[in-house]
Amino acid sequence: MVWRTRFAPAPTGYLHLGHVVNAIHVWGIARAFGGEVLLRIEDHDRTRCRDDYEDALLDDLDWLGFVPDVGRTDSFRASRHGHPHGHPQRQSDNEARYAAALASLGARDVTYVCTCTRRDIARHAPHAPGEEPRYPGTCRDARHAETESLARRVCMDGGMELFDDRRLGPMRQSPADQCGDVLVRDRHGQWTYQFAVVVDDMAHDIDVVIRGEDLLASTGRQLRLAAMLGRERPLHWWHHPLLVHPDGSKLSKANRDTSIRERRAAGVCAAALLGEAAFLSGLLPAARDLSIDELPALFR
């Protein structure tokens, strides 16, 4: 059986060099070890996602030479123009999938209505700047009526989640201590990242998750949610280093870091951009032109 990983950008801005680093790891590891890559568009946040950003990221992937095995870029383009069922790997086209998953958890009495705002949580669970707030369980026993809010949380009881990261080694995380009960749908009715990716990884038969270290802390709660949803297929993890600014902050679309689109317009070729990303992430000893065909050798 061929194992599967995924490249899953969010169309909330233009792709930057940090996304190229992630793509190099995803495609390089998959090609080195006989896996396949699924492309998923993670547009669960409809307040920030835009169609033109999706078009741009599809164009950037084509230009760089990253070809998915499942979810070709043309299929995403075609699905926005008259296809009655959308695309199975675009999150905004899969409302029924998430609703069914939430209903299955609700049937087990592990979900509840939450009326707390971010301000409420910050007031009742103070935390240092940059530190993750832990939901204090304010609404867990309140028994709010279904009509009071669209927001739903899933109970995270005590206990550790153990997993091996293929790069960082054995890990132990306690979701109850890290974040408390997980928000799976917000008060606007939007599905959260933590929930949508777990449901999607099950639906898409993902075996290996390859992503940046900034998401390492999410792993335990996602494993817990997957188990609660009945996942039996083993899931493996590889968290790679992030590209950062001199002050240590990560590259971000929100900070308007130089996009692939701008680099292309400035005349940079795809091979040079791939080589730069590989060098900055420690995969090459010096920057040079790098072809897609050379990626597997970086990981063997």
N, C-alpha and C positions, 0 to 999 in steps of 0.2 A: 504494500500500500504506500502511495506517495503522500508524505506529510505536507501540510499547507500552512503558510503564514499569510500576513496581510499588510498592505500599505494603506493607511486610513487617514488621509488629510481632512481637515475641516475647511470648507470654503468661506473663511472669515477674513481673508486677506490674500495677498499674493505669496506664493512659496518663496522661501529664502534659503540660504546656504545650509541652515540647520536641517531643513527638510531633505536636502540632497544627501546629507550625512545619513539620515535615517533610511532613505531609499537605497543608498550604497550598502548598508548593513542588511536590509531586507532582501534585496535581490542577490547580493553577494553570497550571503549565507544560504539562501534557498538554492542557488545554482551550484554552490560548492558541495552541498550535501543531498542533492536529489529531491529538493522540495519544489513546491509551486507557490506563486504569489497571486493573491486575490486583491483586487482594488476595491476599496469601499470609500464612499463619500460620507463623512460623518457630519451631517448638517442638522443634528438634533436641535441646535440653538437657532431657531428661525428668526430671532431678532438681530442676529449678527451675520448670518450666512446670506450670500448673494449669488445669483446665477452667473454673473460676470466673473466672479472669483472662481467658480467651478470651471467655467470655460477656460480661464487662464491656467489653472493648475493642470487640466487635461492637456492643454497645448504645451506646457512646460515638460510634462512627462514624455510626450511624443518627441519633443526637441532633444531632450537628454538621452533618449533611447531606452527608457524603462518601459518594457512591454509586459503587462500583466498576463498571467495564464488564465485567470478568471476575471471577467469584468473588463473587457477591452474598452479603451477610451471612446471609440466610436459608438459603442452600445450605450454609454452614458449620454452622449450628445443626442442620439436618436430617441432616447426615452423621454426627453423633454419636449419632443415635437410630435404630439399626437398619439403616443403610445398609451393605451387606456390603463395599463397597470403599473406605469412608472418603471423603476429599476430595482431589482431585488437587493442590490448592494448600496442603495442610496437611503439613508435613514429616514428621511422625510416621506418616503414612499412606503413605509412599513409600520404605520400606526397600529394596525391590527396585531402585528407580531408582539409589540411591546404591551398592548392592552391584554392580550392573552396571557403573557408571562406574569403581569401584575395580578391578574385574576387568579392564577394558579397559586401565587403566594398568599393572596387574600383568603383563599379557601382553607389555607393552613393556619389562619389567624396570626400571621406574623407581620401584617401591615397595619398602619393606622393613619388617620387624617392628621395633618400637621398645619397649624395656623401661624406658626412662628415666622417672623421676618428675619432677615440677616441682622438687622439692628437688635431684635430681641435676643438672638443667639449671642451676639457680641456682648450684650449687657449681662446675660446670665452665665456666659462662659468666656470670660476675658482671656486673651492670649496675646503673646508678644507679636510685633510686626513680622510678617513672613512665616509665622507659625500657624499650623492648621488648627482651626477652631474645632472643638469637640462638642457635638450636640449633646446637651445635658439631659435629654429625655423629657422635656417639659410636657409634650403632648401625648406621651406614650400611654398614660393611664387616664387621660382626659375624656376619652370616648366621644370626641367631636362627631357631629353628624356628617354624613357624606357630603351634604350640601354646603358645609361651612367653608371648604377649600378644596381645590383640585390637587393640592400637594399631598404626597404620600411618602411615608418612610417605612423602611423595613428594619425590624428589630435585629440588632447585632448583640447577641448575648456574649458572655465571657468566653475565654478560650483562645488558644493560639492557632494560627495558620502557618504551617511549615511548608517551605518550597525551596527548591534549588534553582538559583539563577545560574545560567550556563557561563556567565562571565564573573559574577561576584561571589558565587558559592552559596552555602546554606543560609537561609533567611528564616526569621521568626517574626511574625507580626500579630498584634492583637487589635482587630478592628474596633472592638468596644472601647479600648483605651485611646486609639488614634483619633477616631472620628465620631464614635457613637453611632446611633441608628442612622442608616444611610438614606438620604433623600433620593427617591427614584423618579418622582415626577414633581415639578415645581408648581407654584400657585397659578402660573399661567397655562398649565396643562402641558408643558414641554417635558419630554423625557430627559433625564440627566445623562451625562457621559458615563458615569459609573454603572448605571443600569443598562443603557443601550448597548455598550460594547460587550457586556457579558452575554446578553441575549443574542446579539449578532454573531459573536464568536461561536456560540453553540449552533446557530442556524447555518453558518457558513463552514462548519467543520474545520475550524482553526485548531491546529496542533501546537504551534509555536508562536508566541507573541514577542516581536522584536521591536523595542521602543527605547526612548531616552530615559536616563536615570531620574528625570523629574517626575516620572510616573511610577517609580519603584514603590512608593508608599501606598499606592492604590491596589497593589497586587493582592494583599491579604483579604481585603473586603470584596474584591472581585472573585477570588476563589470561594469565599463564603457564599456570595450570592449565587455563583454557578452551582455549588453543591445543593443549595436550597431549591434551585430550579431543576435539579435532577441530572446535572451533567455527570456522565460516567467516563467520557473520553479523557485521558490524561492531557494536561496542558502544561507546556514548558515555556520558560521565560529567558529572555536575553535583553538586559538593559545596558545600552551603550552610553558612553560619555556624551555630554552636550558640548556644542560650541558656545563659548561665552565671550562677553566683552571683557576688556581689561579689569573692570570693577567686579567681575564675577557674575554679572547678570546674564541670563541666557538670551540668545537671539529671539526676537519676537515680532510677529506681524503687527501687534498693537504698538510697538515702538518704532514702526516704519523702518525696520532694518532693510538694507538693500535687497530688493527682490530679484529673483531669477529673471523676471520680465525686464527689469532695468539693466541687468548685466547683459542680457541678450541684445537689447537695443544699443548698448555701448560697444557691441562688436565682439564680445567674448565668445569663444567657441565652446561647444558642449564638453569636449575632451579636456579643455583647460579648466573648466568649472568643476568637473568631476575630480580632476587631479588636485585642485585646490582644497576641495572638501575632504578628500581622503587624507591629504597631508595635515590639515588642521585638526583632524580627528585622530591623528596618530597612526593611520594605516599605511602611510608612505613616509620614508625618511626625508623626502624633499618634494616640493610641488613640481609636477610635470603633467603633460597631457596623459590622460588615462581613458581607455576605451571601456565600454560596457563589458566586452568579452574578457577583460582582465580582472573584473571584480571577484570571481570565485577564488583566484589565486591569493587574494588578500586574506582569505579566511581559512584556506587549507593549511 
